[in-house]
Amino acid sequence: MAISELGTPSGADEAQGETCTPGLACLLIERDEAERLAAMLKAIADPTRLQIFRIIERAPSGEACVCDLADCLGFRQPTVSHHLKIMTEAGLLNRERRGTWAWYSLDHDGVNRVRAILDPSAVAVSATA
């Protein structure tokens, strides 16, 4: 049931000869962009991935090695690598190979895209600061 601007059911307004109030800004996200953003949100909507994200975000150097993440989380390296791959493919993390280990850091462009979904005004403010 649609709700009018004043909070009354739209059927009640129509009975009085009124229609829904125009003014809804139908500014849709392009479908391709919506799919990319949904993939990013799905990638981080997992408890283990949120923990990984936070560890990397708070790492003194801003990056973490997969072996250190495995130790921190108490998971085996293949499990952690699986989660890191999903987050990297979604655009939330950067991956850099150093010898036999991979190091991960936040992809700030991807993080800002997620922030823009959750609070568009915060990104606009931070972009101008």
C-alpha positions in Angstrom: 0.0 0.0 0.0 1.5 3.4 -1.0 1.8 6.1 1.6 1.2 9.7 0.7 3.3 12.6 1.9 1.2 13.1 5.0 1.4 9.4 5.9 -2.2 8.5 4.9 -2.8 5.5 2.7 -2.9 6.7 -1.0 -6.4 5.1 -1.4 -7.8 7.6 1.2 -6.3 10.5 -0.8 -7.8 9.1 -4.1 -11.2 8.9 -2.5 -10.9 12.7 -1.9 -9.8 13.3 -5.4 -6.1 13.7 -4.7 -3.3 11.6 -6.2 0.2 10.7 -4.9 2.5 13.7 -4.5 5.0 14.0 -7.4 8.6 14.7 -6.6 10.2 11.3 -6.2 13.6 11.7 -7.8 14.0 8.5 -9.8 17.7 8.8 -10.0 18.6 5.2 -10.6 22.0 3.7 -10.4 23.0 2.3 -13.7 22.4 -1.4 -13.8 26.1 -2.3 -14.3 27.1 -0.1 -11.4 24.3 -1.5 -9.2 25.6 -5.0 -9.9 29.2 -4.0 -9.0 28.1 -2.3 -5.8 25.9 -5.3 -4.8 28.9 -7.6 -5.4 31.0 -5.4 -3.1 28.4 -5.4 -0.4 28.0 -9.2 -0.7 31.8 -9.6 -0.4 32.0 -7.7 2.9 28.7 -9.1 4.3 30.4 -12.0 5.9 31.7 -12.1 9.5 35.2 -13.5 8.6 35.6 -10.9 5.8 34.6 -8.1 8.1 37.2 -9.3 10.5 39.8 -9.4 7.8 38.8 -6.0 6.5 39.2 -4.5 10.0 42.6 -6.2 10.6 43.9 -4.8 7.4 42.4 -1.4 8.0 44.0 -1.1 11.4 47.4 -2.7 10.5 50.2 -0.3 11.3 51.6 -0.4 7.8 48.1 -0.4 6.2 48.7 -3.9 4.8 48.8 -7.5 6.0 50.3 -10.7 4.7 48.0 -13.7 4.2 50.1 -15.8 6.6 49.6 -13.2 9.4 45.9 -13.0 8.8 45.6 -16.8 9.0 47.4 -16.7 12.4 45.3 -13.8 13.6 42.0 -15.5 12.7 43.0 -19.0 13.6 42.1 -20.3 10.1 44.1 -22.2 7.7 45.8 -20.2 4.9 43.6 -21.6 2.1 40.4 -20.5 3.9 41.8 -17.0 4.4 43.0 -16.8 0.8 39.5 -17.7 -0.4 38.0 -14.8 1.5 40.7 -12.4 0.4 40.2 -13.4 -3.2 36.5 -12.6 -3.0 37.2 -9.2 -1.4 39.9 -8.5 -4.0 37.7 -9.4 -7.0 35.0 -7.2 -5.5 37.3 -4.2 -5.5 37.7 -3.9 -1.7 41.3 -5.0 -1.4 44.6 -4.6 -3.4 46.9 -7.6 -3.7 50.6 -7.4 -4.1 52.8 -10.5 -4.5 56.1 -10.5 -2.6 58.0 -13.7 -3.0 55.8 -16.6 -1.9 53.4 -14.5 0.0 50.6 -12.1 -1.0 50.1 -8.8 0.9 46.7 -7.1 1.0 45.8 -3.5 1.5 42.5 -1.6 1.3 41.4 -0.4 -2.1 40.4 3.1 -1.1 38.4 3.7 -4.3 36.3 0.6 -3.6 35.9 1.5 0.1 34.7 5.0 -0.9 32.1 3.5 -3.2 30.7 1.4 -0.4 30.7 4.4 1.9 28.8 6.4 -0.8 26.1 3.8 -0.7 25.8 3.9 3.0 26.1 7.7 3.5 26.4 9.8 0.3 26.8 13.0 2.3 29.9 11.6 4.1 31.7 10.9 0.9 30.8 14.3 -0.6 32.2 16.0 2.5 35.4 13.8 2.6 36.0 14.4 -1.1 36.0 18.2 -0.6 38.1 18.1 2.5 
